[in-house]
Amino acid sequence: MSYSAALIWLAGHELRLGWRDWVSLMTAGRRTRMRTAVVALIAFAAVMHLIAYSIVARYANTGVFPDKATLVAVTGTMLLSWSLLLSQAMESVTRAFYTRSDLDLILTSPFSARKVFAVRMARIAASVTAIAMLLASPFINVLAVFGGIRWLAAYGVVAAMGALAAAFAVALTIALFRTIGARRTRLIAQIVAAVIGAAFVIGLQICAIVSFGTLSRFAPLQSEWLIAHAPEAGNALWWPARAALGDALALAFVAGMSLAMLCASILIFAGSFGEHALAAAGVSSTVVRQRRWSRGFRRGTPQRALRRKEWTLLLRDPWLMSQSLMQVLYLLPPALMLWRGFREGIGASVVLVPVLVMAAGQLAGGLAWLSISGEDAPDLVSTAPVASRRIIGAKIEAVAGAIVLIFAPLIVALGFIASAAALVAATGVLTATAAATLIQLCFKVQARRSHFRRRQTSSRIATFAEAFSSISWAGTAALVAAGTWLAIFPAVIALGILAGVWTIRPRQP
Amino acid sequence: MNQSSRPVALAVRGLSKRFDRPAVDALDLTIYGGEFYSLLGPNGAGKTTTLRMVAGLLRPDSGSIVVNGIDALADPVSAKRIMAWVSDEPMIYEKLTPFEYLEFVAGLWSIDGKTAESRAGELFGWLGLAPHAHERCESFSKGMRQKVALAGALVHDPRLIILDEPLTGLDAGSARQVKNVLLERVRAGGTVIMTTHILEVAERMADRIGVIAGGKLIAEGTLDELRRQTGTTATTLEDTFLTLVAEQAA
């Protein structure tokens, strides 16, 4: 096989693996669900187009050479999206390093490892770009329909952003490997990815709180100060925004630069990719000795043993911890708002209450999945002389304990400026936690904790129910905090979701 | 001791379980206290399903399971208190150390801390785990993990130990340690029921052997009794087993 033919074959192989991985993710590993997944995707695309219409249709006639305010807003939105893409790309690169799968086969094959990893890096770029295009397509399509085909240039910009994100992700991850080693890189890369994904959003929100007293992340992008201090419209800084608005020359420049950076990244780092992947593969065989506070066996009931086990496993798995606590990052802006409210007497409670309730619901869903479904020794727990309701009870207590630990300080702080709002928030947090846990109980599956990321695809009903339940309880809490009887409507919806979940829950064998 | 005078550790009557087809079909089984019983059978014969039902991991469609006089279906918690289960795939917590894993098991079985710790120390010694007692299990080989799982199963001093292919994937040294510990438990009055594909192990260790095929017990007894049942001059358990299974298939 010639060099180019071998590369094409390998690229095809990687694409096939990527496609199967994606299909498996969509169908939760069951090919029979393919038709359902396709129908769900079509329905999702239709809903996304409606949402996109309501958000961007009014901007469809924005010209190719707009004013500074538009350029600032478009560039800010692009940066926001790019930070999420970079986060996703880092996650993919880290996974490529730490998933052993075919590493032994690759490194013992007569094919150049450098070329294999070059193709693998290109695949990461392609998958990141594909996801970005998929998510951006409703917005671009709506703009193209109402504003003309020039808007299709935005697809090129999204592709360029994906390529650039992959290039940066590879460089950042390799830099982490070189500076802190394979053992720490997995955790740090996950945290960096989470922080990058959230940092820009949180940064904008913090700016908005400090400058405008609002949580809206778009407020700083529309501020007069920023627009006044931004470079002139002709500046090269705006080329990505211009490209997205349909400027062909800008698009060529942006796409060319991104592609060049991706190629450079692949050329520079493909050689060391295999070396670092090998180092990563050896991490699991590194011995970790555990220090103990108490030297002997601690006494306790089965429930206490279960709770302690859940908390210990969570605390000792930084990857799971970073995945679960990502939602907590989004509590930083509300915490800042609370602090400002505390200092300046601003009535922020109505805004904070739903944020706290929503975050608690989402976090509880993740923790409940880990505790109830993500049991790595199911046979041991099932053969223990403990009634199953007690086992479940202990696991629920473990989830509730973690939620209380995280949210209690914020609610107590809120209590100092608005005691009624704090009471509503506390009730809402506990209710959203209970609802999310109940949903996870209804859709209990047997899985390993390491499959945490796939929990959302193992039962889409549970995922959507969890999200809508949290939103409904957050809405209820917000309206109760505002003192209106309208709170009854979202509460009824939330209870309806729970009743629906209970009715259609799969019967346990 | 005459078998009829020994206490019955496990009595299974008319046990049935059906998935797509009958996995276990009206199975009767009696295992006596202080006995090492080996359950053999070809793949898909119903061995694991039977043991999972006895351990309380699967609900049978019909039949009864009595463990040391306790109806395991009516009072599973009491039955589980005196049983232990070890599967071929060691299921332990990667982020816990063997010490912590045994502490967790002792907590689940409500065993007094000091007693459990003393037993854990003995088990670590017998199984060669003592130097690794405070290392996280994530770096352990399969053999080490299996030994941790076995130590967990024994730390609450069960009267009936159920093992499903416990020696799969173990090196010779680890397999010897596991076998020694199991024989020690039987000598101390415990009962062991174990499935294995390693017929030599069953031949050497088991007091009685049961052969299961198509969800039914097709032969049972000591090696000599099984030989007599086949009516052949087969000398090894392997020959006897293959003859029995071939007869059943025919």
Interface residues (C-beta under 8 A of the other chain):
Chain A: S284 S285 T286 V287 V288 R289 Q290 R291 R292 G296 F297 R298 R299 G300 T301 P302 R304 A305 L306 R308 K309 T312 L313 R316 D317 D376 A377 P378 D379 L380 V381 S382 T383 A384 P385 V386 A387 P509
Chain B: A55 G56 L57 R59 V77 S78 K80 R81 M83 A84 W85 S87 M91 I92 Y93 E94 K95 L96 T97 F99 E100 L102 E103 F104 V105 A106 G107 L108 W109 S110 D112 G113 K114 A116 E117 A120 H134 E135 R136 E138 S139 G152
